């Protein structure tokens, strides 16, 4: 999952002579907001920096958010100042442990060109706040609400950098952006009931409770809430589909460029034991009992906890079954098993990805000639597969070469070629199919049995040169760059830059925003205002909605490789299961492992069946 900052754009903000109406919040108090205004004639109401839980500081560090006893105030609270971001390393500084990927750097650069002044970065452990953006009229009762979870790989990100002005103004939806704890603050676990982990996800649940209890006062419909996220935010959306904590708090979901079924999305307890030891050692705390460890860690200054603690682990959600006898686990099993057992909330889902999510990772020298050699292709492919088949017990027998051969056979170029441009495209196909396409396809297979699912692939590269600076011509839509259209970036440029945006990008952005808001309104992206065919996904008739420069059409076997999706979701797991079977070694008279021989024969038979079918 890759980090980005979403759509920090210039909107001239003023508190007009007539402020938006004051809002009474349940069990908190009254707030006043401000108008965000553009060209003096277009405006929306904004209420920002609203606390939805008690500050997770001091004794509340490494505990679930406290949202039943909310912060209170007397009089009218001024909700016109954005709260600080949750603790994280500044992405503009050199970060050896978690450097920004190129697609994040370029997207941030694009956004900064659209700002009149850079937003001052502030970070605090007291960060559980949300922002509410409302259409400037309360004539319509029951607006749908889109609750946004930002991306950033669970280690970075902010709800304050998003600019939903155009989406709220034109599509008449309420938009809410939510902060949640990140990195060690949000995802450290002692693997027991002292600190179960998943606090960042529980923060999101606390925000959803707040939305459910208060959105009607803003003119929203509490029975029409759509959770919405990109990157790690999309993974969060998938986890809320699975968790009993979130059930009943939302009614539809949009997951963009992030999938809960992708490899290595969540941690498991046995692999995190060493992380707890490392954290204890890093801060000179007693490892056990864990309540003493937490007491020690809660005395560490927040900046020191970030600087020393963040590099220790790849912080992310964790399967927390068995950590507590007091409360239910947030994530009782691996996402794939929960979906397979149909343990999820069946709501309408819209999900998809771009056609070159990770292409900029291969752009070595910003040129058309940055191809991939056969050796590079093989090494990168083998490393990716190796991460799937690595087992904890080094004495276990694995048939790595047979597994690698199965994947290499499926993706080998026919006819053979040494053309590095062709091999680059083939590697991108391999990686996109495995990480994005197949997991999105599989998610749709699970959910479509119970609720409508709409899938898309975003192939449309912007027409505007300003949006393509430093992106080679061979790259279509890298990670983040679909958000240009989702939030109306072509309409939100500085006045002097508006002419730099092609009129086609403005028109396409209007269509994309309309489809996404249609889904929020009606659970159908083409229900109103667009004459486009976007078929619901069916197992017997699977389909992706392809968004490209030429047309918006449903997929065919010519532009979507369904065989590859079946390979990754059905046959590949069987090959890996057989190839990594760990048994007690039984040796014959010649010193050969009989178990190894049996596994090899089983694996060869399975691979032969696969190759025959494909």
ZAMARGU-4260 file (C-alpha; in steps of 0.2 Angstrom, whole numbers, plus 5000, padded with zeros to 4 digits):
<rodrens>
0) 5000/5000/5000 | 5008/5017/4995 | 5007/5034/5003 | 5000/5049/4996 | 4992/5066/5001
5) 4975/5068/4993 | 4970/5084/4984 | 4977/5098/4994 | 4970/5112/4983 | 4967/5130/4984
10) 4950/5136/4989 | 4948/5154/4995 | 4941/5152/5012 | 4931/5166/5020 | 4920/5167/5035
15) 4906/5177/5027 | 4895/5190/5035 | 4882/5176/5036 | 4889/5161/5044 | 4882/5143/5041
20) 4869/5138/5054 | 4875/5132/5070 | 4874/5114/5074 | 4870/5105/5090 | 4880/5089/5093
25) 4873/5075/5103 | 4881/5075/5121 | 4894/5088/5116 | 4888/5105/5113 | 4885/5118/5099
30) 4897/5122/5085 | 4898/5136/5072 | 4906/5133/5055 | 4912/5143/5040 | 4909/5145/5021
35) 4922/5139/5009 | 4919/5150/4994 | 4925/5150/4976 | 4923/5164/4963 | 4912/5172/4976
40) 4897/5164/4970 | 4900/5145/4974 | 4901/5140/4992 | 4899/5125/5003 | 4898/5125/5022
45) 4912/5117/5032 | 4914/5112/5051 | 4931/5106/5054 | 4941/5100/5069 | 4927/5092/5078
50) 4932/5079/5091 | 4924/5062/5090 | 4933/5054/5105 | 4943/5058/5120 | 4961/5063/5116
55) 4971/5046/5115 | 4985/5053/5126 | 4993/5048/5143 | 4983/5033/5150 | 4973/5032/5135
60) 4988/5029/5124 | 4987/5011/5117 | 4968/5009/5122 | 4953/5009/5111 | 4945/5026/5108
65) 4934/5033/5122 | 4918/5039/5112 | 4904/5036/5124 | 4909/5050/5135 | 4913/5063/5122
70) 4922/5080/5125 | 4910/5093/5131 | 4910/5112/5130 | 4900/5127/5135 | 4894/5140/5123
75) 4898/5139/5104 | 4913/5130/5099 | 4922/5138/5083 | 4924/5123/5071 | 4934/5133/5058
80) 4952/5127/5062 | 4959/5111/5056 | 4966/5100/5070 | 4984/5093/5069 | 4987/5077/5060
85) 4990/5061/5070 | 5008/5058/5074 | 5019/5053/5059 | 5035/5056/5051 | 5035/5071/5039
90) 5035/5064/5021 | 5045/5079/5016 | 5060/5074/5027 | 5072/5060/5022 | 5064/5044/5028
95) 5075/5029/5026 | 5063/5017/5034 | 5048/5022/5024 | 5053/5033/5010 | 5040/5041/4998
100) 5037/5031/4982 | 5038/5041/4966 | 5020/5041/4963 | 5017/5049/4980 | 5031/5062/4976
105) 5024/5067/4960 | 5006/5068/4966 | 5011/5079/4980 | 5021/5090/4968 | 5005/5091/4957
110) 4994/5096/4972 | 5007/5109/4979 | 5006/5118/4962 | 4988/5121/4965 | 4990/5129/4982
115) 4991/5147/4985 | 5001/5144/5001 | 5007/5127/5008 | 4997/5121/5023 | 5007/5122/5039
120) 5011/5104/5045 | 5006/5101/5063 | 5007/5084/5072 | 4999/5079/5089 | 4994/5063/5098
125) 4978/5073/5102 | 4972/5070/5084 | 4955/5062/5084 | 4945/5075/5075 | 4934/5075/5059
130) 4929/5087/5046 | 4911/5089/5039 | 4907/5097/5022 | 4889/5101/5018 | 4880/5108/5003
135) 4875/5126/5005 | 4857/5123/5006 | 4846/5113/5018 | 4832/5112/5005 | 4835/5093/5003
140) 4832/5083/5018 | 4842/5067/5020 | 4858/5070/5010 | 4869/5054/5008 | 4885/5055/5018
145) 4902/5049/5012 | 4914/5046/5026 | 4932/5046/5019 | 4947/5036/5027 | 4963/5043/5020
150) 4978/5032/5014 | 4996/5032/5018 | 4999/5013/5022 | 4993/5015/5040 | 5009/5025/5044
155) 5005/5042/5036 | 4991/5053/5030 | 4979/5067/5035 | 4960/5070/5034 | 4964/5089/5032
160) 4972/5089/5015 | 4958/5083/5005 | 4947/5096/4996 | 4929/5089/4993 | 4923/5106/4987
165) 4918/5101/4970 | 4911/5085/4975 | 4900/5093/4988 | 4895/5108/4978 | 4890/5099/4962
170) 4884/5082/4968 | 4875/5087/4984 | 4883/5075/4996 | 4889/5077/5014 | 4908/5073/5015
175) 4916/5069/5031 | 4935/5066/5032 | 4941/5056/5048 | 4958/5055/5057 | 4964/5039/5065
180) 4980/5034/5074 | 4994/5028/5064 | 5010/5018/5065 | 5015/5013/5082 | 5002/5024/5090
185) 4988/5015/5080 | 4994/4997/5078 | 5005/4992/5092 | 4999/4976/5101 | 5005/4967/5116
190) 4996/4952/5109 | 4984/4951/5124 | 4970/4960/5133 | 4982/4974/5139 | 4984/4981/5122
195) 4975/4971/5108 | 4980/4983/5094 | 4970/4989/5079 | 4967/5006/5088 | 4967/5015/5072
200) 4953/5005/5065 | 4943/5007/5081 | 4946/5026/5079 | 4937/5024/5063 | 4923/5015/5071
205) 4921/5029/5084 | 4920/5041/5070 | 4906/5031/5062 | 4896/5031/5079 | 4898/5050/5079
210) 4892/5051/5061 | 4877/5040/5065 | 4872/5050/5080 | 4875/5068/5073 | 4873/5068/5054
215) 4854/5071/5054 | 4858/5088/5062 | 4868/5093/5047 | 4854/5088/5035 | 4861/5070/5032
220) 4852/5053/5031 | 4858/5042/5045 | 4852/5027/5035 | 4862/5032/5020 | 4881/5032/5025
225) 4894/5027/5013 | 4912/5023/5019 | 4925/5028/5006 | 4944/5026/5005 | 4959/5025/4995
230) 4975/5014/4997 | 4976/5010/5016 | 4959/5019/5017 | 4952/5006/5005 | 4959/4992/5015
235) 4951/5000/5030 | 4934/4999/5021 | 4937/4980/5018 | 4940/4977/5036 | 4925/4986/5041
240) 4915/4975/5030 | 4922/4960/5041 | 4922/4967/5058 | 4907/4966/5070 | 4912/4982/5078
245) 4907/4991/5062 | 4891/4982/5058 | 4876/4993/5056 | 4886/5009/5055 | 4886/5011/5036
250) 4876/5005/5021 | 4888/5005/5006 | 4906/5005/5003 | 4919/5012/4990 | 4936/5004/4990
255) 4949/5013/4978 | 4966/5006/4974 | 4967/4996/4990 | 4961/4978/4994 | 4959/4969/5010
260) 4963/4953/5001 | 4979/4959/4994 | 4995/4950/5001 | 5002/4955/5018 | 4987/4966/5022
265) 4986/4961/5040 | 4998/4954/5053 | 4996/4938/5063 | 5001/4936/5081 | 5015/4923/5079
270) 5025/4935/5068 | 5023/4950/5080 | 5030/4942/5095 | 5047/4948/5091 | 5040/4966/5088
275) 5034/4967/5106 | 5052/4962/5111 | 5060/4975/5100 | 5049/4989/5107 | 5052/4984/5125
280) 5071/4984/5122 | 5071/5000/5112 | 5063/5010/5126 | 5072/5000/5140 | 5055/4993/5147
285) 5052/4977/5156 | 5044/4965/5143 | 5033/4956/5156 | 5021/4958/5163 | 5013/4968/5149
290) 5004/4980/5160 | 5021/4986/5166 | 5027/4987/5148 | 5013/4998/5144 | 5015/5009/5159
295) 5033/5012/5154 | 5028/5016/5135 | 5015/5028/5141 | 5028/5038/5149 | 5038/5040/5133
300) 5036/5057/5125 | 5026/5056/5109 | 5040/5062/5097 | 5052/5049/5104 | 5039/5035/5103
305) 5037/5040/5085 | 5056/5042/5080 | 5061/5026/5089 | 5046/5015/5087 | 5040/5018/5070
310) 5055/5010/5061 | 5053/4994/5072 | 5039/4986/5062 | 5028/4987/5047 | 5013/4994/5057
315) 4997/4988/5051 | 4980/4979/5057 | 4982/4962/5066 | 4971/4947/5068 | 4967/4949/5086
320) 4957/4933/5090 | 4961/4927/5108 | 4969/4943/5114 | 4955/4947/5126 | 4942/4937/5136
325) 4933/4953/5139 | 4929/4960/5122 | 4926/4953/5104 | 4940/4953/5092 | 4940/4967/5079
330) 4947/4955/5066 | 4945/4937/5072 | 4953/4928/5057 | 4962/4932/5041 | 4951/4942/5029
335) 4952/4928/5015 | 4945/4915/5028 | 4931/4927/5034 | 4925/4931/5017 | 4926/4912/5012
340) 4915/4908/5028 | 4903/4923/5023 | 4907/4932/5039 | 4904/4950/5033 | 4892/4964/5031
345) 4883/4962/5014 | 4881/4980/5008 | 4883/4987/4990 | 4901/4989/4985 | 4910/4999/4972
350) 4929/4994/4970 | 4943/4995/4958 | 4960/5000/4953 | 4971/5009/4940 | 4979/5000/4926
355) 4997/5004/4931 | 4996/5006/4950 | 5014/5002/4952 | 5022/5008/4936 | 5032/5022/4943
360) 5041/5010/4954 | 5049/5003/4938 | 5053/5020/4930 | 5072/5020/4934 | 5077/5035/4924
365) 5061/5044/4919 | 5063/5039/4901 | 5054/5028/4888 | 5069/5016/4888 | 5068/5011/4906
370) 5063/4994/4902 | 5065/4977/4911 | 5078/4964/4907 | 5074/4946/4907 | 5085/4944/4922
375) 5077/4958/4931 | 5060/4951/4927 | 5064/4934/4934 | 5072/4941/4950 | 5057/4953/4954
380) 5045/4939/4950 | 5054/4926/4961 | 5055/4938/4976 | 5036/4942/4975 | 5032/4923/4975
385) 5045/4919/4988 | 5036/4931/5000 | 5020/4920/4998 | 5029/4903/5001 | 5041/4908/5015
390) 5037/4897/5030 | 5041/4900/5049 | 5050/4883/5051 | 5066/4883/5041 | 5067/4864/5042
395) 5050/4862/5033 | 5052/4856/5015 | 5046/4867/5001 | 5046/4865/4983 | 5050/4883/4979
400) 5056/4879/4961 | 5041/4870/4956 | 5030/4885/4962 | 5041/4897/4953 | 5040/4887/4937
405) 5021/4887/4938 | 5020/4906/4938 | 5035/4908/4926 | 5026/4897/4914 | 5010/4907/4915
410) 5018/4923/4912 | 5032/4919/4900 | 5032/4929/4884 | 5025/4919/4868 | 5035/4920/4857
415) 5050/4922/4867 | 5058/4940/4867 | 5072/4950/4874 | 5063/4966/4871 | 5064/4975/4888
420) 5049/4986/4884 | 5039/4970/4881 | 5046/4962/4897 | 5042/4978/4907 | 5024/4977/4901
425) 5023/4959/4905 | 5030/4961/4923 | 5017/4975/4926 | 5003/4964/4920 | 5010/4950/4932
430) 5010/4962/4947 | 4994/4971/4943 | 4985/4954/4940 | 4991/4947/4956 | 4990/4961/4968
435) 4976/4972/4962 | 4965/4963/4948 | 4963/4946/4956 | 4960/4952/4973 | 4947/4964/4967
440) 4939/4950/4957 | 4939/4938/4972 | 4931/4952/4983 | 4917/4954/4970 | 4914/4935/4970
445) 4912/4934/4988 | 4901/4949/4990 | 4890/4948/4974 | 4881/4933/4981 | 4873/4944/4994
450) 4874/4962/4988 | 4877/4972/4972 | 4895/4975/4967 | 4902/4987/4954 | 4920/4985/4948
455) 4930/4997/4938 | 4948/4999/4931 | 4954/5016/4928 | 4964/5017/4912 | 4961/5036/4908
460) 4977/5046/4908 | 4974/5065/4910 | 4974/5075/4894 | 4982/5090/4903 | 5001/5092/4903
465) 5001/5099/4920 | 4995/5082/4927 | 5008/5072/4917 | 5024/5081/4922 | 5038/5069/4925
470) 5027/5054/4920 | 5034/5045/4905 | 5022/5042/4890 | 5022/5024/4892 | 5013/5025/4909
475) 4995/5027/4909 | 4987/5029/4927 | 4999/5026/4941 | 4993/5025/4959 | 4984/5041/4966
480) 4981/5049/4949 | 4963/5043/4947 | 4960/5055/4962 | 4962/5069/4950 | 4945/5065/4943
485) 4937/5058/4959 | 4938/5075/4968 | 4937/5087/4953 | 4955/5093/4953 | 4953/5101/4935
490) 4940/5113/4942 | 4950/5117/4958 | 4966/5125/4951 | 4972/5142/4955 | 4963/5155/4944
495) 4979/5157/4934 | 4981/5139/4932 | 4963/5135/4926 | 4968/5136/4908 | 4981/5123/4910
500) 4968/5110/4912 | 4961/5102/4897 | 4942/5104/4895 | 4941/5085/4892 | 4948/5082/4910
505) 4935/5094/4917 | 4921/5085/4908 | 4927/5068/4913 | 4929/5073/4931 | 4911/5078/4931
510) 4906/5061/4925 | 4917/5052/4938 | 4911/5062/4952 | 4893/5060/4947 | 4895/5041/4946
515) 4903/5040/4963 | 4890/5051/4971 | 4876/5041/4962 | 4883/5026/4971 | 4882/5035/4988
520) 4864/5041/4984 | 4856/5026/4976 | 4869/5011/4977 | 4870/5012/4958 | 4884/5023/4949
525) 4873/5026/4934 | 4856/5028/4942 | 4855/5046/4938 | 4862/5060/4926 | 4874/5048/4916
530) 4869/5038/4901 | 4882/5024/4903 | 4881/5006/4904 | 4889/4999/4920 | 4884/4982/4924
535) 4883/4974/4941 | 4896/4960/4944 | 4889/4943/4942 | 4899/4927/4945 | 4892/4919/4929
540) 4895/4936/4920 | 4909/4945/4928 | 4913/4962/4922 | 4924/4978/4925 | 4919/4995/4920
545) 4934/5001/4910 | 4937/5020/4910 | 4948/5026/4896 | 4951/5040/4884 | 4941/5032/4870
550) 4925/5026/4879 | 4918/5020/4895 | 4913/5002/4892 | 4911/4986/4901 | 4926/4974/4900
555) 4929/4960/4887 | 4941/4946/4887 | 4952/4957/4876 | 4955/4970/4889 | 4954/4960/4905
560) 4963/4944/4908 | 4950/4934/4918 | 4961/4918/4916 | 4975/4926/4926 | 4962/4931/4940
565) 4956/4913/4940 | 4975/4907/4941 | 4979/4918/4956 | 4962/4915/4966 | 4960/4897/4962
570) 4975/4887/4956 | 4990/4896/4963 | 4984/4894/4981 | 4983/4875/4978 | 5000/4875/4971
575) 5007/4885/4986 | 4998/4874/4998 | 5005/4858/4991 | 5023/4865/4988 | 5024/4872/5006
580) 5017/4856/5015 | 5027/4854/5031 | 5029/4836/5038 | 5040/4826/5048 | 5054/4820/5037
585) 5054/4801/5033 | 5070/4796/5025 | 5071/4780/5014 | 5086/4768/5013 | 5095/4780/5001
590) 5093/4795/5012 | 5079/4803/5002 | 5064/4811/5010 | 5049/4801/5006 | 5038/4816/5011
595) 5048/4827/4999 | 5045/4814/4985 | 5026/4813/4988 | 5025/4832/4989 | 5035/4834/4973
600) 5024/4821/4964 | 5008/4830/4970 | 5014/4847/4965 | 5019/4841/4948 | 5002/4833/4945
605) 4994/4849/4951 | 5005/4860/4939 | 5001/4848/4925 | 4982/4850/4928 | 4984/4869/4928
610) 4994/4870/4912 | 4981/4858/4904 | 4967/4869/4909 | 4975/4885/4904
</rodrens>
